[in-house]
Amino acid sequence: DGKSVYLEIDDNRQEVGTT
């Protein structure tokens, strides 16, 4: 989608690209 999604990992949010 060309958008960035945020996944909550270890109580921290890391910016990852959508696949």
KOLMIVEX-195481 format. One record per residue: residue in one letter; x, y, z of N, C-alpha, C in turn. Coordinates in steps of 0.001 Angstrom, whole numbers, padded with zeros to 6 digits, always signed. Example, Ala and Ser with C-alpha at 12.3 -4.5 7.8 and 13.67 -1.06 7.14 Angstrom:
<pts>
A+013190-005690+007800+012300-004500+007800+013200-003300+007800/S+012850-002250+007080+013670-001060+007140+012900+000030+007870/
</pts>
This chain:
<pts>
D+000834-001211+000000+000000+000000+000000+000862+001252+000000/G+002153+001070+000245+003054+002218+000292+002894+003020+001561/K+002238+002402+002558+002056+003108+003833+002887+002434+004903/S+003163+003152+005953+003933+002576+007049+002985+002148+008160/V+003193+000966+008660+002349+000491+009752+003199+000341+011003/Y+002570+000500+012139+003298+000391+013389+002866-000872+014118/L+003834-001715+014420+003533-002927+015162+004093-002783+016565/E+003253-003063+017544+003716-002920+018925+004531-004136+019318/I+005829-003945+019498+006713-005048+019860+007497-004683+021115/D+007455-005559+022114+008170-005314+023368+007761-003977+023953/D+006475-003667+023887+005949-002406+024411+006553-001214+023687/N+007218-001453+022562+007776-000354+021773+007216-000442+020370/R+007019+000710+019752+006474+000677+018393+007587+000872+017379/Q+007707-000095+016472+008730+000004+015442+008055+000236+014102/E+008603+001150+013333+008004+001455+012033+008437+000414+011005/V+007480-000273+010428+007803-001262+009406+006968-001003+008177/G+007520-001328+007033+006787-001114+005784+005764-002215+005578/T+004695-001884+004909+003657-002884+004658+004096-003814+003540/T+003759-005076+003691+004135-006042+002670+002881-006648+002072/
</pts>
